[in-house]
Amino acid sequence: MRTPIIWGDLIRQLRTEHGLGLRTLAARSGLCRTTVRRAETGKDVTVRTLERLLDFYGYDLDAIKRKDSGDAL
């Protein structure tokens, strides 16, 4: 059985791996700091916000969802 993706944990992990603070990620991704924090805590995050944050790191939300569901890429 696959472990479901916890989007907030993934966003936080990517941010810390890249040595970025909330303000820096927010500024570079075009989002406000509060939006990034809410995405990391899983509170009221939109798909568009997830797409913008993942795109910043070079990831594609649809590809991640397909891989997580077991579909071939």
Steps between C-alpha positions, in 0.01 A plus 500: 500500500633841403543778754292802393685818416482757775534815291592732788780270610632480145500879457676549836755229420583656163531845657734384774707283262556810289589708806216747452297685760128558469547860387755407237287221355197727503682779317654268242178311431283812485291405803462669835673353805168415663395298196823300507461434873140388450610267219765346725248444779233369262250770584268613224749466216388521140618280218637810327714580806638144504572525127689827544709370788582170332572674171751722680695183582457354152232245589172437321197446726320277249805277455536460877134411538521245216810341652339487845188331360714241323430618146786484253665827413 
